[in-house]
Amino acid sequence: MITVKARPKDKEPVENHPDLEGRTAEERICWAVEQWGEELVLSTSFGIQSAVMLHLATRVRADIPVIWIDTGYLFTETYHFAEELRERLSLNLQVFTPLMSAARQEATYGKRWEQGLEGLKAYNVDNKVEPMNRAIKELGATAWLSGLRRVQAKSRSNLPVVQRQNRTTKIHPIVDWTEKDIYEYMKAHDLPFHPLWEKGYVSIGDWHSTKPLEAGMSEEDTRFGGLKRECGLHELSGQQDWQI
């Protein structure tokens, strides 16, 4: 376990460490903790394989703030899974929600996830991107651990270990892990999959825009009706005064 110290204010941000590509996930997390200290956070969706990053990160820094965006549209199973992992791993869970309730949004805008790409974009900004930006700002974070992996989607195939997203540095400790790596780690540490894994789901988000994997579908097709893969959290917000 690393003793976390506040990051020196005069220390220049490190964007491209020459050795990170060849390091282990644990070494990448240790490096991030040493670089950013109390300004480092971890995000989770409590998705299918979320237990891996939660376990890896909390083994290095037990009290790392774990940001969870609760859109109000998550599966019942996701809430149960979140509580299970929170208790088991003693997570320092920081829950953030949209500024407008789900009921008010639907009354005002309708079901925006059914309104094409523009509707999806507006929905994701209000329900995911804005809350995440607010979380990073309120927690005083300047760096963010994320469990993105290159094999998950075409849009992630060239992800580096470390990258900038607007004003925030993102670190992807398991970016080069395969499905086999994930399975073996979970088995070795007796970690649970999201309960909907057994019902054919391979990626979990909001109940209204997530489908189980069926014949002929890719993992990308199971989200947002196949219109897009990313929910906006891992894309530039376009807002210059935002953190992400």
N, C-alpha and C positions, 0 to 999 in steps of 0.2 A: 504494500500500500504506500502510495506517495503522499508525503506531507504537502498539502497545497498552500501555496503562498500567493499573495496578491502579485499580479504581473507588474513589473516595473513600468512606470508611465513613459520612460524615455526609451524603452526597448522597441526597436523597429519590428514590424510584423514580418513573420517568415512565411512566404507564400509557396516557395518551391524548395523543399529540403531535398538535396541530391540523393539521399539514401532511402527515402520512404517507399519507393516502389518495390524495393527488395526486402522490406521489413515485414515482420509479422503484424497481425492486427493489434496484439497486445503492445508491441513496441510503438506502433503508431499512436495509440491512445496515450501511452506514457509520455511520448514526445509532446503531444498536444497539451496534456496536463502541465508539463514542465514549462511550456511556452506561454500558455494563457492563464493558468492557475484558476482563480475564482471567476474569471471572465469566460470560462468554458461551460457550455451546456450540451445536453443530449436531447434529441427529440425522439418521440415514439408515436406510432399510430396504434400500438397494440394489435398489430397485424399478424399474419400467419406465422412468421419467423422472428417476430420482434424480441422474443426472449433472448436471442443470441446477443444482440448489441447491448441489451440491458444487463445481461450477465457479464459480458466482457468489460463494459465501462465501469460498472459498480465494483468489480474486483480490483480495479486500479484506484478509483476514487468513489468510496461508498456513498458520499453525500452529494454527488454531482446532481445539479438540478435537472430533472427530467420533464421536458415540456410535452404536454399532451393537449392537442386541440380537440375539444369536444364540440362537434358541430350541432349536436342535438338530433342528428340523423343516423347515429351509429347503430349497429346491430345490438340486440339485447345480449348476445353472446360476447360481444366485445367489451361491454361494461363488466360482465362477470369475469372475463379473462383479465381485464385490467386490475380488478381487485385481487385476483389470485396472485398475479405477479407483484403487485405492490406489496402485499403482505410477505410473500416468499423472499423477495429481494430487498425488502425494507427501503423501497424507493422514496427518494425525495421528490415526490410527484407535484408538479406545478400545472394545474389545469386552467386553460384559458378557453373562453367561449366567444362566439360572435357578439357584436354590439347589439344586434337585433335578434329577437327570438325567432325560432323556426316558424311559429304560427303567424307572427307579424310579417315575416318575410313573404310567406305564401299569400297572405291577405293583400299585401302591397304589390308584389311582383308576379305572383303565380308560381308554378313549379319550373323554376329557371333551368333545371337539369333536363327539361323536355323542350327547351327553346333553342336548340342548335348550339354551335360553338360559342357564339356571343353570349348566350344565356348561361352556358357552363362557365365561361370565363368570369362573368359578373358574380355568379354564385360562389365560385371558388375564391375569388378575391375577398368577398365579404365573410365567408365561413371558414377559410383556412389561412389565406395569406395575411390578411389584416390582423387576425388574432396572433399569428406567429410573429409578425413584426412587432406587435405590442409586447409579446412575451419577452423577446430578446431585449427590447428597450427597457422594460420594467425590471428585468433581472440583471441589467448592466452587462450583458454578454457581448463579446466581440468575436467569439469563435463558437462553432456549432458542430458537434459530432452527429453524423447521419449514417444510417445503415444502407445507403444506396449501393447497388452492385451492377457491374457492367453487363452481366448476362440477363438482367431483368427486362431490358427493353432496348430498342434501337437508339432511342434518345439518350441512353446511358452508356452506350458501348465504348465511348472514348473518355469517360470520366477520369480525371486525375485523382490522386490520393488527396491533394489539397487544391482548393480553388477559392477565388473570391466571388461572392454574390453580393453585389452592391457594396455596403459597408461592412459586411460580415465575412469572416473566413470560415469555410466549410472543410471539414476533414472527414474522409470516407474510409474508415479503418478496414472494412471488409469488402472494399470495392472490387477486388480480384477473386473473391470467393466463388466457388461453383456450388451447385445444388448439393453435390456430394459433401463438400466441406461443411455446409450448413447442417446437413443431416448428421454427419459424424460428430460435430461439436455438440449438437443437441442431445444426441444419444450418450456421449461421454459424460455430459453433465446432468443428464436426466431432466432436460428442459421440455416444457410442453409446447405443442403447436396450438394455434388458435383452434377452438373447438369446431369451427366451420371447415377446417381442413378435411375432416372426415366426410363432409358433404360435397366435396369437389371444388371448393374455393381455393384459389392459389394466390389471390391478392384481395385484401379487404379494405374497404373504404366505407362510404355511406351506403345504407341498405338500398336506396333507390337507384344507385348507379354502379352496383357491383353484381356480377353474375358468376355462377360456378363455371369452371372450365368444361367445355363440351367438345366432342369430336370436331376436328377441323379448325378449332380456335387456338389462338396464341394467348399468352398471359396478358398481352396488351389489349386483346379484344374483350377481356372480362371487365374492363373499367370504362365508364362513360360511353357505353354502347359502341365501343371501338372507335369513337370519334377522336380521342386523344388518350395519351397515357398519363401525362403529368397533371397533377391537380393544381399546379401553380406554385407550390412551396419551393420547388427546386428549379424555378425559372426566375429570371429577373422580373421584379414587380413593375418596373417602369416608373416607379415613384422615386425621384431623386432624394427626397428627404426621408425615405424609409431605410431600414437597416438591411432589408433583403430585396 
